[in-house]
Amino acid sequence: MNDMKKQLLYFSMVGMLLTMNACDDDGKTEFLDDYSTIMYFTNSGIQNVECLKVGEPTTYNIAVYKAGSDLSATSDATVTLMNEAELQEYNLANDTHYKMLPADCYQSTQKKDFQFESSELVHTFPVTFDSDKIDALDKNSEYALPFSLSSTQTVNEEKKVLLLHPEVTTPTISFQNVDFEQVTVTESDPAKVVLERIITVPFQNNWEFDCEIGIDETAVGQYNEENGRDYSLLPETAYTYDKIVTFKPGINSMTIKVTIDRSELDNGNYLLPLKLKKCTHPRFEIQAEKSLLLIGYCYALPNIPLNLSMLTANATVEGDGTGLTGLFDGVGDGKHYHSNYSGSVIDPIYGHYIQIHFKESIQTLLFEYWTRSNTNNGTPLRIELFTSNDGIQWHKLTVIEKGLPTTQSTKYQSGFFKADEPFTYLRWCVTKGPNGEMAKQGDKGYFNLDDLIIYGQ
């Protein structure tokens, strides 16, 4: 074959490939020009249908589509409910185990004929499901309603079977996010803070109903017990909130506003435990695991900014992080404090400590810290606080082991600690980390932090 013939053959093949790839993916011209008209189920294969237990039928609209190179052509289509033998044949071919949905669990025509005029691309027809009857079926079996598509025109072989698999669910309502969140304010902040929280339903809502929100006082003691904390119930005079929200059809979420006013509060850690109490729709259930929302509110003592002149330590590693500066230079990669990890610093009482010398004496303190931003290999597992007025004689204030974070880039806030007498020195000691004890010979325990924040007066 001469070069000219080779080139002609090459360009012919390229042209054929380009023609094939030029078929659009929008469903209108996705098939080769050999098919002037081709029919298929818009959603074929196994389609899960959520059937809410609300005492009303669930409707699913089956859609048949006309495509091909000549969209102006007329066509026809027939949707037929498959029989038991055809369903079993499908199961065998697809390694599935569906049973035929009993006839009293749905309403649908056995056979539906469609005529597509030149201007029509899609036809639909409804199938309705009875969720209560489906829910009463054998829970160990999977049921389906199978349909097949035929036409005098070409039918897409990969999209000519549709199995509707009803899944019965109980409609629930819940808070969108129940992660604990702490709000911290000081006397320099505005007296009032306004928070917004979302109540949601995880489905398309077609009903009007009310949701009632209340206060669960018992949640405070339970949280303290589980997390080693000392929160108090936020006094009723310190907050207002939306006690009832109304959902309308088409609305899937509602926002409630909570206003907290510290004007008559003492410094301290408080909890506001909001609880979803009631839903007026008789078939909706409150999702238990997302029905309680705890809002932490800390009316903190004045912040005491740290600087190098106030700080000393017994186990600082130079070159890993930014040394003592890492305790107040912000949160971020490389901006951390790191204690000695060679095992050469062993103090049987204080472990690895950061010592703070205050310009003025304080008696009550609270602290926060951020775990290191890019690793959790040095999160403190035991913190001990000691106070002094001369830097020589020390008095133990507290030991903290419960509720300390073990994940990276996590903020921790302590409770309030009041010493028997005012003090000017604080030893913030870590005596245990993920790699062992700092006060035990042979262990190579250490800790790291991104930032340490002190409040006190």
Buried (B, 14 or more C-beta within 10 A) or exposed (E): EEEEEEEEEEEEEEEEEEEEEEBEEEBBBBBEEEBBBBBBBBBBEBBEBBBBBBEBBBEBEBEBBBBBBBBEBBBBBBBBBBEEEBBBEBBEEEEBEBBBBEEEBBEBEEEBEBEBEEEEBEBEEEBBBBBBBBBEBEEEEBBBBBBBBBBEBBBBEEBBBBBBBBEBEEBBBBBBEBEEEBBBBBEEEEEBBEBEBBBBBBEEBEBEBEBBBEBBEEBBEEBBEEEEBEBBBBEEEBBBBBEEBEBEEEBEBBEBEBEBBBEEBEBBBBBBBBBBBEBBBEBBBBBEEBBBBBBBBBBBBEBBEBEEEBBBBBBBBEEBBBBBBBBBBEBBEEBBBBBBBEBEBBBEEBBBBBBBEBEEBBBBBBBBBBBBBEEBBBBBBBBBBBBBBEEEEBEEBBEBEEBBBEEBBBBBBBBBBEBEEBBBBBBBBBBBBBBBBBBBEEBBBBBBBBBBBBBBB
